[in-house]
Amino acid sequence: MKPFRYVRAHSVEEATVAHAGRATSRYLGGGTNLIDLMKLGVERPETLIDVSRLDLDRVEELRDGSVRLGATVRNSDLAAHPLIRDRYPVLSQALLSGASGQLRNAATTGGNLLQRTRCPYFQDVGKPCNKREPGSGCGAREGVSRDHAVLGHSAQCVATHPSDMAAALAALDAQVELRGPKGPRTLPAAEFHRLPGDRPERDTELHHGELITGVLLPPSTAGLPSAYRKVRDRASYAFALASVAVVLGVEDSVVSTVRIAFGGLAHRPWRALRAEAALLGQAPTDEAFLLAIDAELSEAEPLRDNAFKVPLARNIACDLLRRLAAAPATAH
């Protein structure tokens, strides 16, 4: 048994001060990932700061048409919310494809973004892992790599980010709202998570003591045809081998808006900027979709066991783009 200190925060300020003052502290929301990692010995916080009772559990529409998601909104509630289902279906679909109903009832918006990789080498303290123990090596590079990254990986780490929700937020141009000892700031959801580089132990761009307080969904992607497609080994309760979140607008027979983010392929949701640039202003044809996605995936560097992910990602992305191109936009 490893003892730890428990602090129940009553305000955002109290939480950030308590966290910043302790080097090995962690915020506790739903605990669906953190507690498991503590049981495995991967996470060993000396202090848990419970933020689950903070006043951050609302979904609210703002005057400019944007929608703010509080950091402690439960995944099940968010997926079922009428504003989300109506205006941002890609987010609702992504949430419902993750975990199980029981876990979605406990998991929070902020916690979902902060969940850590499910790489088995990371979760097994008896195996080398630079993410868990910098400098120890990456067991997955020469080991079993079927579930690992094909884009943006490094010699230090080939892990993938597990969040379905994060891929949808990247495609929606969402902003992550943060509060820390130095005050508030925001980050684009697509830039919140990091590529591994030579610091794979750092999953995000969070500063020490910072707390996710909410996520802002912009009006620019509201009501546009959007969807999430996920391929996994079984029908539920499994992480993505490959997934894609797409937002697509077509006006006057050409692509006027396009946002594409892959999941299951990289250390963070992979925003397909090259494919987006290739499609903008083009007719939404099968050929255009294939050329754009192939241009994006040309950067892929598969490992020994996961080359199948490249054609898999190509097929689901092109199919989803084709389906959305035929879908009408919803005005708001």
Secondary structure, DSSP 8 states (H G I E B T S, - for coil): ----EEEE-SSHHHHHHHHHT-TTEEEESS-TTHHHHHHHTS---SEEEE-TTSS---EEE-TTS-EEEETT-BHHHHHH-HHHHHH-HHHHHHHHTSS-HHHHHH-BHHHHHH-----HHHH-TTS-BTTTSTTS-BHHHHS--TTS-SSS-BTTB------HHHHHHHHTT-EEEEEETTEEEEEEHHHHB---TT-TT--BS--TT-EEEEEEE-GGGTTS-EEEEEE-SSSSS---SEEEEEEEEEETTEEEEEEEEEESSSSS-EE-HHHHHHHTTS---HHHHHHHHHHHHTT----TT-TTHHHHHHHHHHHHHHHHHTS-----
